[in-house]
Amino acid sequence: MKLQALLSFLILAVTAIFAALNWKAFTTPSDLSLGVTSMNLPLGVVMLVLLVVVTGLFLLFVVVLQTSALLETRRHLAELRDYRDLADQAEASRFTALQTVMLEELSKQASLTSEASSAPSPGWTSWRRTLADRATLARRQQPEWRVRPPGRPRGR
């Protein structure tokens, strides 16, 4: 229980005990002026009734305040749920658009790759020719090494 509620109940209990102990003084009638007229009423009982009425109004106010806070929380929760659903839908549409773009790009890359593999470019063929020429030239410039079978002399 919260400290404020505990303190309120403690004050009400002390007031009730005080009224019970001094009930004879509370019920002693006295002349009370109401402005226009005067009445002979017990002042203590009138004050206790006023205390009970004010406490009841305060409790009613607390209940109304708590109810409105709960309703507002529910409304905010529903609104947040709607926003979350909207964000999920937007994210799903972004993923769908991304998937579409990726598939288009992959198909473009596949077509470019198939075109490149089917017809080599002129630069590629000239590069291969140059490489082959250099390899041939390098083979010609190297001394020839022969492997001779073992046991045969060199000069024979």
Phi, psi and omega in degrees: 000144180288156181297322181296316180293319179297318178295320178297314178296323178296317179296317178296321179294318178296320178296318180295319178295317179299317180294321180293320180291328183248035185297324180297319179289326180291328183266002177289123182288149176213162180281123179245131179266127178258016180095300182269324183224171176233146184229156177259097183228156175285119184296320181298318180293319178300316180294322177294319178297317177298320178297317179295319180296313180297319178296318177298317178297321178296316178297321176298318178299317179297318179296316179297318180296316179295320179296316179294324178294319178295318179296320178295320178296318177297319180296316178295322179296317178295320179295317177296322178297318178297317179296322179295318177298318178297318179294321178296320178294319179295320180294319179296320179292324177295320178294322178296316178296319178296319179296319179298314180297317180297318179296320177298315181294321178294322178292323176297316180296321179295318179292320177295322179293317180294323177294319182291324181281333182281325181230106180292149182283157180297326178295323180294316180294321178292325178293319178295320179296317179297318179296318179296319179297318180294322178296319179296316179297319180294323178295323181289326184279343179279144176292151183274130178248128179244145176263124179257148178294148181292148176093352179261136177289163186289317188277348186270000000 
